[in-house]
Amino acid sequence: MRESIIMKIHYGTALAAIALVAVHILMRLTQGFAESLEYESVIANYKFLPYAGMLEIILILLSIHGFNGLRVILLELKQGRAYEKAVSYGCVAAMIGLIVYGSRTILMVNMGLS
């Protein structure tokens, strides 16, 4: 039962991420590639809260999806209660760390620290 819920989360995060990344790519196509990478353009994107929110959601979805996938792969390599707990807690900690670090950029720009 628990594994089926985890796989539903995995599939759901994949589908949601595909949709949002498609929107992200379409928004990037509205300006030239080189122009979209200019400092002023990047800062403007982070200050536009709806877009920054979408980037945050993409970060969260991909972090959950990626670390859940890594967790499943690592659990297939070895069995054991202690190992499974270590892998699960390690993946959750790494996921949270990545989300916090990624969110830091958006927060710093919006607080004027960039």
MIMI-325341 format. One record per atom (N, C-alpha, C, O): x negated, y, z negated; atom name; residue number from 0. Coordinates in Angstrom, 3 decimals. Last residue first. Example, Ala and Ser with C-alpha at 12.3 -4.5 7.8 and 13.67 -1.06 7.14 Angstrom:
BEGIN
ROFI         X         Y         Z   a    k
ROFI   -12.850    -2.250    -7.080   N    1
ROFI   -13.670    -1.060    -7.140  CA    1
ROFI   -12.900     0.030    -7.870   C    1
ROFI   -13.409     1.138    -8.039   O    1
ROFI   -13.190    -5.690    -7.800   N    0
ROFI   -12.300    -4.500    -7.800  CA    0
ROFI   -13.200    -3.300    -7.800   C    0
ROFI   -14.236    -3.319    -8.465   O    0
This chain:
BEGIN
ROFI         X         Y         Z   a    k
ROFI   -20.560    40.952     4.002   N  113
ROFI   -21.316    40.471     5.169  CA  113
ROFI   -22.310    41.491     5.664   C  113
ROFI   -23.021    41.238     6.636   O  113
ROFI   -18.887    41.672     1.985   N  112
ROFI   -20.239    41.254     1.599  CA  112
ROFI   -21.081    40.802     2.779   C  112
ROFI   -22.198    40.319     2.591   O  112
ROFI   -16.184    42.287     2.115   N  111
ROFI   -17.163    43.290     2.532  CA  111
ROFI   -18.590    42.938     2.183   C  111
ROFI   -19.433    43.831     2.092   O  111
ROFI   -14.399    40.365     1.734   N  110
ROFI   -14.722    41.153     0.537  CA  110
ROFI   -15.770    42.212     0.860   C  110
ROFI   -16.198    42.953    -0.025   O  110
ROFI   -14.311    39.125     4.162   N  109
ROFI   -13.130    39.884     3.755  CA  109
ROFI   -13.348    40.691     2.477   C  109
ROFI   -12.572    41.597     2.172   O  109
ROFI   -16.810    37.857     4.156   N  108
ROFI   -16.486    38.870     5.171  CA  108
ROFI   -15.331    39.737     4.714   C  108
ROFI   -15.372    40.958     4.864   O  108
ROFI   -16.515    36.078     1.996   N  107
ROFI   -17.549    37.114     1.967  CA  107
ROFI   -17.246    38.225     2.973   C  107
ROFI   -17.413    39.405     2.664   O  107
ROFI   -14.429    34.388     2.883   N  106
ROFI   -14.262    35.235     1.700  CA  106
ROFI   -15.283    36.368     1.663   C  106
ROFI   -14.937    37.501     1.329   O  106
ROFI   -15.652    33.153     5.067   N  105
ROFI   -14.438    33.953     5.269  CA  105
ROFI   -14.235    34.888     4.093   C  105
ROFI   -13.904    36.058     4.282   O  105
ROFI   -17.791    31.856     3.713   N  104
ROFI   -18.030    32.811     4.793  CA  104
ROFI   -16.841    33.726     4.990   C  104
ROFI   -16.999    34.944     5.071   O  104
ROFI   -16.555    30.102     1.873   N  103
ROFI   -17.389    31.197     1.390  CA  103
ROFI   -17.601    32.260     2.465   C  103
ROFI   -17.592    33.452     2.156   O  103
ROFI   -15.547    27.966     3.187   N  102
ROFI   -14.622    29.038     2.810  CA  102
ROFI   -15.370    30.286     2.371   C  102
ROFI   -14.859    31.400     2.492   O  102
ROFI   -17.791    26.309     3.325   N  101
ROFI   -17.221    26.873     4.539  CA  101
ROFI   -16.294    28.044     4.258   C  101
ROFI   -16.266    29.010     5.020   O  101
ROFI   -18.109    25.655     0.599   N  100
ROFI   -19.184    26.341     1.316  CA  100
ROFI   -18.650    26.997     2.592   C  100
ROFI   -19.023    28.129     2.904   O  100
ROFI   -15.660    24.348     0.095   N   99
ROFI   -16.042    25.542    -0.676  CA   99
ROFI   -17.111    26.333     0.075   C   99
ROFI   -17.020    27.557     0.173   O   99
ROFI   -15.850    22.213     1.917   N   98
ROFI   -14.742    23.170     2.024  CA   98
ROFI   -15.090    24.464     1.281   C   98
ROFI   -14.838    25.556     1.790   O   98
ROFI   -18.118    20.878     0.913   N   97
ROFI   -18.111    21.416     2.278  CA   97
ROFI   -17.020    22.473     2.454   C   97
ROFI   -17.253    23.510     3.073   O   97
ROFI   -17.211    20.141    -1.657   N   96
ROFI   -18.386    20.988    -1.486  CA   96
ROFI   -18.424    21.640    -0.109   C   96
ROFI   -18.731    22.826     0.011   O   96
ROFI   -15.109    18.423    -0.982   N   95
ROFI   -14.826    19.668    -1.711  CA   95
ROFI   -15.986    20.644    -1.558   C   95
ROFI   -15.771    21.839    -1.352   O   95
ROFI   -16.626    16.384     0.240   N   94
ROFI   -15.569    17.083     0.972  CA   94
ROFI   -15.261    18.427     0.310   C   94
ROFI   -15.166    19.450     0.988   O   94
ROFI   -18.228    15.519    -1.864   N   93
ROFI   -18.859    16.104    -0.676  CA   93
ROFI   -17.846    16.903     0.137   C   93
ROFI   -18.165    17.971     0.659   O   93
ROFI   -16.213    14.511    -3.565   N   92
ROFI   -17.090    15.598    -4.018  CA   92
ROFI   -17.749    16.292    -2.825   C   92
ROFI   -17.819    17.521    -2.784   O   92
ROFI   -15.155    12.464    -1.961   N   91
ROFI   -14.284    13.570    -2.402  CA   91
ROFI   -15.142    14.762    -2.837   C   91
ROFI   -14.821    15.904    -2.508   O   91
ROFI   -17.425    10.828    -1.713   N   90
ROFI   -16.826    11.433    -0.522  CA   90
ROFI   -15.919    12.604    -0.893   C   90
ROFI   -15.919    13.627    -0.208   O   90
ROFI   -17.804    10.100    -4.410   N   89
ROFI   -18.848    10.805    -3.677  CA   89
ROFI   -18.302    11.513    -2.448   C   89
ROFI   -18.665    12.655    -2.167   O   89
ROFI   -15.468     8.685    -4.972   N   88
ROFI   -15.736     9.935    -5.677  CA   88
ROFI   -16.802    10.767    -4.966   C   88
ROFI   -16.712    11.994    -4.925   O   88
ROFI   -15.861     6.519    -3.113   N   87
ROFI   -14.661     7.359    -3.084  CA   87
ROFI   -14.905     8.700    -3.760   C   87
ROFI   -14.588     9.745    -3.192   O   87
ROFI   -18.353     5.457    -3.908   N   86
ROFI   -18.157     5.949    -2.538  CA   86
ROFI   -16.968     6.901    -2.492   C   86
ROFI   -17.057     7.974    -1.896   O   86
ROFI   -17.770     4.749    -6.568   N   85
ROFI   -18.862     5.673    -6.276  CA   85
ROFI   -18.695     6.286    -4.886   C   85
ROFI   -18.874     7.491    -4.708   O   85
ROFI   -15.692     2.872    -6.191   N   84
ROFI   -15.459     4.107    -6.951  CA   84
ROFI   -16.518     5.151    -6.621   C   84
ROFI   -16.189     6.319    -6.416   O   84
ROFI   -17.078     0.899    -4.744   N   83
ROFI   -15.909     1.558    -4.147  CA   83
ROFI   -15.597     2.874    -4.864   C   83
ROFI   -15.276     3.873    -4.220   O   83
ROFI   -19.001     0.115    -6.648   N   82
ROFI   -19.419     0.700    -5.372  CA   82
ROFI   -18.271     1.476    -4.737   C   82
ROFI   -18.469     2.587    -4.245   O   82
ROFI   -17.342    -0.963    -8.635   N   81
ROFI   -18.199     0.185    -8.955  CA   81
ROFI   -18.641     0.898    -7.676   C   81
ROFI   -18.658     2.127    -7.618   O   81
ROFI   -16.100    -3.103    -7.170   N   80
ROFI   -15.328    -2.032    -7.794  CA   80
ROFI   -16.164    -0.778    -8.070   C   80
ROFI   -15.736     0.337    -7.769   O   80
ROFI   -17.072    -4.214    -3.983   N   79
ROFI   -17.344    -4.143    -5.420  CA   79
ROFI   -16.685    -2.915    -6.009   C   79
ROFI   -16.710    -1.831    -5.425   O   79
ROFI   -18.755    -4.462    -0.816   N   78
ROFI   -17.587    -4.554    -1.678  CA   78
ROFI   -18.022    -4.466    -3.134   C   78
ROFI   -19.199    -4.625    -3.459   O   78
ROFI   -19.945    -2.819     2.127   N   77
ROFI   -20.191    -3.499     0.859  CA   77
ROFI   -18.918    -3.477     0.030   C   77
ROFI   -18.098    -2.568     0.165   O   77
ROFI   -19.016    -1.801     4.543   N   76
ROFI   -20.376    -2.315     4.455  CA   76
ROFI   -20.604    -3.173     3.220   C   76
ROFI   -21.366    -4.139     3.259   O   76
ROFI   -16.545    -0.724     4.237   N   75
ROFI   -16.637    -1.945     5.037  CA   75
ROFI   -18.014    -2.582     4.934   C   75
ROFI   -18.168    -3.773     5.206   O   75
ROFI   -17.064     1.577     2.871   N   74
ROFI   -16.412     0.492     2.131  CA   74
ROFI   -16.415    -0.815     2.916   C   74
ROFI   -16.300    -1.893     2.332   O   74
ROFI   -18.134     3.156     4.909   N   73
ROFI   -19.004     2.715     3.810  CA   73
ROFI   -18.386     1.568     3.020   C   73
ROFI   -19.100     0.683     2.550   O   73
ROFI   -15.802     3.559     6.472   N   72
ROFI   -16.978     2.883     7.035  CA   72
ROFI   -17.871     2.341     5.922   C   72
ROFI   -18.315     1.195     5.985   O   72
ROFI   -14.198     4.970     4.639   N   71
ROFI   -13.743     3.677     5.171  CA   71
ROFI   -14.925     2.890     5.733   C   71
ROFI   -15.038     1.687     5.496   O   71
ROFI   -15.787     7.281     4.299   N   70
ROFI   -15.453     6.423     3.158  CA   70
ROFI   -15.053     5.024     3.631   C   70
ROFI   -15.516     4.021     3.089   O   70
ROFI   -15.706     8.387     6.853   N   69
ROFI   -16.982     7.935     6.300  CA   69
ROFI   -16.753     6.974     5.144   C   69
ROFI   -17.448     5.965     5.025   O   69
ROFI   -12.954     9.040     6.916   N   68
ROFI   -13.521     8.079     7.863  CA   68
ROFI   -14.846     7.524     7.376   C   68
ROFI   -15.088     6.321     7.474   O   68
ROFI   -12.906    10.930     4.884   N   67
ROFI   -12.095     9.721     4.741  CA   67
ROFI   -12.610     8.643     5.692   C   67
ROFI   -12.694     7.473     5.322   O   67
ROFI   -14.549    12.863     5.989   N   66
ROFI   -15.016    12.147     4.799  CA   66
ROFI   -14.174    10.918     4.497   C   66
ROFI   -14.675     9.958     3.913   O   66
ROFI   -12.936    13.640     8.250   N   65
ROFI   -14.296    13.132     8.387  CA   65
ROFI   -14.768    12.330     7.189   C   65
ROFI   -15.324    11.243     7.345   O   65
ROFI   -10.456    14.488     7.117   N   64
ROFI   -10.508    13.428     8.134  CA   64
ROFI   -11.905    12.797     8.198   C   64
ROFI   -12.039    11.574     8.200   O   64
ROFI   -11.291    16.543     5.382   N   63
ROFI   -10.547    15.382     4.876  CA   63
ROFI   -10.679    14.220     5.841   C   63
ROFI   -10.979    13.097     5.435   O   63
ROFI   -12.538    18.215     7.276   N   62
ROFI   -13.283    17.695     6.127  CA   62
ROFI   -12.597    16.458     5.563   C   62
ROFI   -13.246    15.446     5.298   O   62
ROFI   -10.464    18.826     9.014   N   61
ROFI   -11.607    18.066     9.518  CA   61
ROFI   -12.461    17.505     8.393   C   61
ROFI   -13.049    16.433     8.538   O   61
ROFI    -8.729    20.243     7.243   N   60
ROFI    -8.286    19.029     7.949  CA   60
ROFI    -9.467    18.184     8.408   C   60
ROFI    -9.476    16.968     8.217   O   60
ROFI   -10.399    22.399     6.427   N   59
ROFI    -9.855    21.454     5.447  CA   59
ROFI    -9.458    20.144     6.121   C   59
ROFI    -9.801    19.064     5.640   O   59
ROFI   -10.919    23.677     8.897   N   58
ROFI   -12.012    23.220     8.032  CA   58
ROFI   -11.525    22.154     7.052   C   58
ROFI   -12.176    21.124     6.875   O   58
ROFI    -8.298    24.327     9.669   N   57
ROFI    -9.094    23.399    10.481  CA   57
ROFI   -10.235    22.824     9.651   C   57
ROFI   -10.492    21.621     9.695   O   57
ROFI    -7.718    26.175     7.645   N   56
ROFI    -6.935    24.936     7.730  CA   56
ROFI    -7.678    23.898     8.562   C   56
ROFI    -7.693    22.718     8.210   O   56
ROFI    -9.566    28.162     8.338   N   55
ROFI    -9.635    27.513     7.018  CA   55
ROFI    -8.885    26.176     7.033   C   55
ROFI    -9.365    25.177     6.497   O   55
ROFI    -8.600    28.919    10.824   N   54
ROFI    -9.940    28.334    10.722  CA   54
ROFI   -10.118    27.596     9.395   C   54
ROFI   -10.745    26.538     9.342   O   54
ROFI    -6.149    29.993    10.010   N   53
ROFI    -6.158    28.813    10.864  CA   53
ROFI    -7.530    28.131    10.819   C   53
ROFI    -7.610    26.903    10.781   O   53
ROFI    -7.095    32.180     8.530   N   52
ROFI    -6.327    31.121     7.866  CA   52
ROFI    -6.299    29.844     8.678   C   52
ROFI    -6.408    28.747     8.131   O   52
ROFI    -8.215    33.655    10.579   N   51
ROFI    -9.095    33.144     9.526  CA   51
ROFI    -8.396    32.022     8.752   C   51
ROFI    -9.027    31.037     8.367   O   51
ROFI    -5.829    34.300    11.921   N   50
ROFI    -6.842    33.472    12.590  CA   50
ROFI    -7.795    32.863    11.564   C   50
ROFI    -8.144    31.687    11.664   O   50
ROFI    -4.517    35.872     9.956   N   49
ROFI    -3.876    34.670    10.526  CA   49
ROFI    -4.884    33.728    11.201   C   49
ROFI    -4.794    32.508    11.062   O   49
ROFI    -6.592    37.923     9.367   N   48
ROFI    -6.211    36.878     8.406  CA   48
ROFI    -5.454    35.690     9.004   C   48
ROFI    -5.723    34.562     8.593   O   48
ROFI    -9.259    39.042    10.752   N   47
ROFI    -7.882    38.848    11.205  CA   47
ROFI    -7.325    37.649    10.439   C   47
ROFI    -7.556    36.500    10.817   O   47
ROFI   -11.825    38.749     9.855   N   46
ROFI   -10.995    39.759     9.191  CA   46
ROFI    -9.535    39.691     9.625   C   46
ROFI    -8.663    40.226     8.940   O   46
ROFI   -12.867    36.866    11.559   N   45
ROFI   -12.736    36.520    10.145  CA   45
ROFI   -11.868    37.520     9.386   C   45
ROFI   -11.245    37.168     8.384   O   45
ROFI   -12.834    38.362    13.961   N   44
ROFI   -12.045    37.126    13.842  CA   44
ROFI   -11.822    36.754    12.381   C   44
ROFI   -10.717    36.370    12.000   O   44
ROFI   -14.667    40.383    13.363   N   43
ROFI   -13.257    40.737    13.616  CA   43
ROFI   -12.362    39.514    13.494   C   43
ROFI   -11.248    39.612    12.979   O   43
ROFI   -16.989    38.836    13.235   N   42
ROFI   -16.504    39.513    12.024  CA   42
ROFI   -15.031    39.889    12.179   C   42
ROFI   -14.242    39.734    11.247   O   42
ROFI   -17.155    38.109    15.948   N   41
ROFI   -17.018    37.072    14.911  CA   41
ROFI   -16.456    37.687    13.626   C   41
ROFI   -15.555    37.123    13.005   O   41
ROFI   -17.492    40.610    17.152   N   40
ROFI   -16.343    39.769    17.501  CA   40
ROFI   -16.085    38.703    16.430   C   40
ROFI   -14.941    38.437    16.062   O   40
ROFI   -19.901    41.491    16.075   N   39
ROFI   -18.679    42.276    15.843  CA   39
ROFI   -17.428    41.444    16.117   C   39
ROFI   -16.429    41.557    15.406   O   39
ROFI   -21.706    39.477    17.076   N   38
ROFI   -21.485    39.695    15.651  CA   38
ROFI   -20.161    40.399    15.368   C   38
ROFI   -19.388    39.955    14.519   O   38
ROFI   -20.630    37.412    19.791   N   37
ROFI   -21.232    38.648    19.297  CA   37
ROFI   -20.796    38.902    17.853   C   37
ROFI   -19.672    38.586    17.463   O   37
ROFI   -19.264    35.297    20.802   N   36
ROFI   -20.308    35.001    19.818  CA   36
ROFI   -20.998    36.241    19.278   C   36
ROFI   -21.857    36.141    18.402   O   36
ROFI   -17.599    36.241    22.742   N   35
ROFI   -16.966    35.680    21.540  CA   35
ROFI   -17.979    35.373    20.447   C   35
ROFI   -17.604    35.206    19.286   O   35
ROFI   -19.392    36.925    24.756   N   34
ROFI   -18.731    37.992    24.002  CA   34
ROFI   -18.129    37.455    22.695   C   34
ROFI   -18.150    38.136    21.670   O   34
ROFI   -20.021    34.396    25.751   N   33
ROFI   -21.070    35.200    25.118  CA   33
ROFI   -20.463    36.303    24.254   C   33
ROFI   -20.951    36.585    23.159   O   33
ROFI   -17.434    33.659    26.755   N   32
ROFI   -18.124    32.874    25.737  CA   32
ROFI   -19.166    33.699    25.003   C   32
ROFI   -19.200    33.708    23.772   O   32
ROFI   -14.878    36.206    27.059   N   31
ROFI   -16.024    35.449    27.539  CA   31
ROFI   -16.751    34.746    26.411   C   31
ROFI   -16.696    35.173    25.258   O   31
ROFI   -11.565    35.600    25.793   N   30
ROFI   -12.719    36.457    26.015  CA   30
ROFI   -13.875    35.591    26.484   C   30
ROFI   -13.847    34.372    26.321   O   30
ROFI    -9.735    33.608    25.694   N   29
ROFI    -9.222    34.939    26.029  CA   29
ROFI   -10.356    35.948    26.214   C   29
ROFI   -10.130    37.039    26.738   O   29
ROFI   -10.803    31.293    24.753   N   28
ROFI   -10.816    31.481    26.201  CA   28
ROFI   -10.308    32.853    26.618   C   28
ROFI   -10.439    33.227    27.783   O   28
ROFI   -10.256    31.292    22.080   N   27
ROFI   -11.619    31.641    22.475  CA   27
ROFI   -11.695    31.893    23.973   C   27
ROFI   -12.566    32.636    24.425   O   27
ROFI    -7.633    30.374    22.134   N   26
ROFI    -7.893    31.751    21.697  CA   26
ROFI    -9.294    32.190    22.095   C   26
ROFI    -9.497    33.360    22.420   O   26
ROFI    -8.105    27.721    22.918   N   25
ROFI    -7.336    28.621    23.790  CA   25
ROFI    -7.550    30.084    23.415   C   25
ROFI    -7.637    30.940    24.295   O   25
ROFI    -9.462    26.809    20.651   N   24
ROFI   -10.151    26.862    21.942  CA   24
ROFI    -9.420    27.807    22.896   C   24
ROFI   -10.050    28.598    23.598   O   24
ROFI    -7.363    27.008    18.741   N   23
ROFI    -8.636    27.717    18.540  CA   23
ROFI    -9.377    27.871    19.876   C   23
ROFI    -9.864    28.958    20.189   O   23
ROFI    -5.524    25.201    19.806   N   22
ROFI    -5.163    26.621    19.683  CA   22
ROFI    -6.428    27.466    19.543   C   22
ROFI    -6.543    28.523    20.164   O   22
ROFI    -7.082    22.871    19.501   N   21
ROFI    -6.638    23.290    20.837  CA   21
ROFI    -6.247    24.768    20.826   C   21
ROFI    -6.603    25.508    21.744   O   21
ROFI    -7.245    22.788    16.761   N   20
ROFI    -8.479    23.023    17.512  CA   20
ROFI    -8.142    23.431    18.947   C   20
ROFI    -8.845    24.249    19.539   O   20
ROFI    -4.559    22.195    16.166   N   19
ROFI    -5.139    23.485    15.765  CA   19
ROFI    -6.449    23.798    16.494   C   19
ROFI    -6.721    24.957    16.806   O   19
ROFI    -4.280    19.591    17.325   N   18
ROFI    -3.391    20.699    17.693  CA   18
ROFI    -4.023    22.051    17.369   C   18
ROFI    -4.022    22.953    18.207   O   18
ROFI    -6.286    18.160    16.000   N   17
ROFI    -6.286    18.256    17.464  CA   17
ROFI    -5.445    19.447    17.903   C   17
ROFI    -5.864    20.222    18.762   O   17
ROFI    -5.413    18.367    13.343   N   16
ROFI    -6.665    19.000    13.743  CA   16
ROFI    -6.737    19.155    15.258   C   16
ROFI    -7.203    20.183    15.748   O   16
ROFI    -3.089    16.804    13.424   N   15
ROFI    -2.991    18.227    13.096  CA   15
ROFI    -4.252    18.968    13.541   C   15
ROFI    -4.163    20.080    14.061   O   15
ROFI    -4.225    14.284    14.039   N   14
ROFI    -3.245    14.911    14.932  CA   14
ROFI    -3.132    16.412    14.678   C   14
ROFI    -3.086    17.200    15.622   O   14
ROFI    -5.925    13.892    11.798   N   13
ROFI    -6.450    13.883    13.173  CA   13
ROFI    -5.496    14.603    14.113   C   13
ROFI    -5.923    15.445    14.903   O   13
ROFI    -4.184    13.908     9.656   N   12
ROFI    -5.186    14.969     9.742  CA   12
ROFI    -5.787    15.036    11.144   C   12
ROFI    -6.121    16.119    11.623   O   12
ROFI    -2.724    11.576    10.309   N   11
ROFI    -2.062    12.880    10.241  CA   11
ROFI    -3.046    14.026    10.352   C   11
ROFI    -2.789    15.005    11.052   O   11
ROFI    -4.653     9.549    10.070   N   10
ROFI    -4.011     9.803    11.366  CA   10
ROFI    -3.358    11.184    11.395   C   10
ROFI    -3.436    11.883    12.405   O   10
ROFI    -5.280     9.830     7.312   N    9
ROFI    -6.325     9.897     8.339  CA    9
ROFI    -5.720    10.232     9.707   C    9
ROFI    -6.225    11.103    10.415   O    9
ROFI    -2.823     9.408     6.122   N    8
ROFI    -3.491    10.703     5.935  CA    8
ROFI    -4.538    10.891     7.025   C    8
ROFI    -4.669    11.976     7.592   O    8
ROFI    -2.539     6.754     6.882   N    7
ROFI    -1.567     7.738     7.368  CA    7
ROFI    -2.132     9.153     7.219   C    7
ROFI    -1.936     9.997     8.094   O    7
ROFI    -4.634     5.636     5.455   N    6
ROFI    -4.713     5.645     6.913  CA    6
ROFI    -3.692     6.607     7.517   C    6
ROFI    -3.954     7.211     8.557   O    6
ROFI    -3.660     6.014     2.859   N    5
ROFI    -4.923     6.635     3.241  CA    5
ROFI    -5.050     6.690     4.763   C    5
ROFI    -5.525     7.689     5.305   O    5
ROFI    -1.414     4.386     2.976   N    4
ROFI    -1.243     5.825     2.750  CA    4
ROFI    -2.505     6.574     3.183   C    4
ROFI    -2.425     7.637     3.798   O    4
ROFI    -2.637     1.920     3.269   N    3
ROFI    -1.787     2.407     4.356  CA    3
ROFI    -1.520     3.906     4.207   C    3
ROFI    -1.413     4.617     5.206   O    3
ROFI    -3.997     1.654     0.853   N    2
ROFI    -4.780     1.798     2.080  CA    2
ROFI    -3.915     2.301     3.231   C    2
ROFI    -4.405     3.036     4.088   O    2
ROFI    -1.850     1.307    -0.921   N    1
ROFI    -2.700     2.482    -1.033  CA    1
ROFI    -3.497     2.727     0.243   C    1
ROFI    -3.655     3.871     0.670   O    1
ROFI    -0.833    -1.196     0.000   N    0
ROFI     0.000     0.000     0.000  CA    0
ROFI    -0.875     1.256     0.000   C    0
ROFI    -0.674     2.159     0.813   O    0
